[in-house]
């Protein structure tokens, strides 16, 4: 299956729908899928007829469980895969059109936090598990998460690597709409997208641009990127993925 098949992109009037389509692998992304994701978001951003994006997935086990460790970690730790080449930007960080996620099952918060609204089914859960594998989340989560939820909640997610369920995510403000059934998440997200799309596009996009730029988060992203490089090249970053592949507890040494 190609990256195009793994990551679907369609347009319904003013709404772009992007879908992780790798349910048999918990919708984990590969380097090729990341490239495809950026291509689709570039098209969404540049198409004047598109006003809102809805980011969904197939299956109900996982919206996206993060990177496919077998594919991603070796190329990241070796430096072969270039992520965050512009340290002032992260995924979606310069897109001022609204983005809504429709979440079923387990989801990495890295891609949720960069969006603007989240609809989740009650079977959803959210986590940043990188510290469990000797890595850190490098997509802006250290900046975005403490601004989205109380400090102690963000530290729990960042430092334990353990998930919180959909109800808890809704209570702390990570989720806008909570629905009972997995099949309801996308329709509710589409309803929300249609409401936004009916508004004046210049006003909507400018509202988001003011909110994003007022954060002045570019320098914070530079800091996250610099410190990520320190972790990426550590012995622990080699040990974490190795232990996962060998199905054994990791032995971290703090270096």
TABEL-V225511 format. One record per run of one state. SS is the DSSP state (a for helix, b for strand, c for the rest). FROM is the first residue (numbers start at 1). TO is the last residue. If there is no record, write none. Layout:
BEGIN
ss->(SS;SS)
from->(FROM;FROM)
to->(TO;TO)
END
This chain:
BEGIN
ss->(c;a;b;c;b;c;a;c;b;c;a;c;b;c;b;c;b;c;a;c;b;c;b;a;c;b;c;b;c;a;c;a;c;a;c;b;a;c;b;c;a;c;a;c;a;c;a;c)
from->(1;3;7;13;15;21;23;26;29;30;31;47;52;58;62;65;67;68;69;79;98;104;106;109;114;117;122;125;128;130;134;141;149;151;161;164;166;173;177;180;184;198;201;215;218;233;235;247)
to->(2;6;12;14;20;22;25;28;29;30;46;51;57;61;64;66;67;68;78;97;103;105;108;113;116;121;124;127;129;133;140;148;150;160;163;165;172;176;179;183;197;200;214;217;232;234;246;255)
END
